[in-house]
Amino acid sequence: MSLANYLVLAAILFAIGAVIVLVRKSAVISLMGVELMLNSSNLVLVTFARIHGNVAGEAMAFFVMVVAAAEVVVGLAIIVSIFKSRDTTSVDDVNLLKN
């Protein structure tokens, strides 16, 4: 497979993730969209690392996965806290954290 195939796949995955984040109202689904965008960036990093023959892109993809895991833990903790107090996970209720 060529470089263009991987880049097109990554662009499609990123676009799907961006649409999910912009369209969906559930915070959990929005986090899934962010994860899809991060995985598409990992695909680009690993693709260029393989093309150039070094491991810098693969190491960077590993760090992106670590940050994504931390983001999921913190995001889900916030979502669970909001759900316990307000019984909703809607992103439209952004003023929940003001109280």
C-alpha positions in Angstrom: 0.0 0.0 0.0 1.2 3.5 -0.7 1.5 6.5 1.5 -1.6 8.1 0.0 -3.8 5.2 1.0 -2.8 5.6 4.7 -3.2 9.4 4.6 -6.6 9.2 3.0 -7.8 6.7 5.6 -6.4 8.9 8.4 -8.2 11.9 6.9 -11.5 10.0 6.7 -11.2 8.8 10.3 -10.3 12.4 11.4 -13.3 13.8 9.5 -15.7 11.2 11.1 -14.3 12.0 14.5 -14.7 15.8 14.0 -18.3 15.3 12.8 -19.1 13.2 15.8 -17.7 15.8 18.2 -19.6 18.6 16.5 -22.9 16.9 16.0 -23.5 14.6 19.0 -24.8 16.0 22.3 -23.7 13.2 24.6 -20.4 13.8 26.3 -19.4 10.1 26.1 -20.0 10.0 22.4 -18.0 13.2 22.0 -15.1 11.6 23.8 -15.3 8.7 21.4 -15.0 11.2 18.5 -11.9 12.8 20.1 -10.4 9.3 20.5 -11.0 8.6 16.8 -9.3 11.8 15.8 -6.3 11.0 18.1 -6.1 7.5 16.5 -6.1 9.0 13.0 -3.2 11.2 14.0 -1.4 8.1 15.3 -1.9 6.4 11.9 -0.2 9.4 10.2 2.7 9.4 12.7 3.3 5.7 12.3 2.9 5.9 8.5 5.6 8.6 8.2 7.9 6.8 10.6 7.7 3.6 8.5 8.3 5.5 5.3 11.3 7.3 6.7 12.7 4.3 8.5 12.9 5.8 12.0 11.1 5.2 15.2 10.5 8.8 16.2 6.9 8.8 14.8 6.1 5.5 16.5 7.4 6.9 19.8 5.4 10.0 19.4 2.3 7.8 18.7 2.9 6.0 21.9 3.0 9.3 23.8 -0.3 10.3 22.1 -1.9 7.1 23.3 -0.7 7.7 26.8 -2.2 11.3 26.8 -5.4 9.9 25.2 -5.7 7.3 28.0 -5.3 10.0 30.6 -7.8 12.2 28.8 -10.4 9.4 28.9 -9.9 8.8 32.6 -10.3 12.5 33.5 -13.1 13.0 31.1 -15.1 10.0 32.2 -14.6 11.0 35.9 -16.0 14.5 35.1 -18.9 13.0 33.2 -19.8 10.5 36.0 -19.6 13.3 38.5 -22.0 15.5 36.5 -24.3 12.5 35.8 -24.5 11.7 39.6 -25.5 15.3 40.4 -27.7 16.2 37.4 -28.8 12.9 35.8 -27.6 14.1 32.3 -24.5 13.8 30.1 -25.6 16.4 27.6 -23.0 18.8 26.3 -25.6 21.5 26.0 -25.6 21.8 29.8 -22.2 23.4 29.9 -23.1 25.7 32.8 -23.3 22.7 35.2 -19.8 23.3 36.5 -20.5 26.9 37.5 -22.3 25.9 40.7 
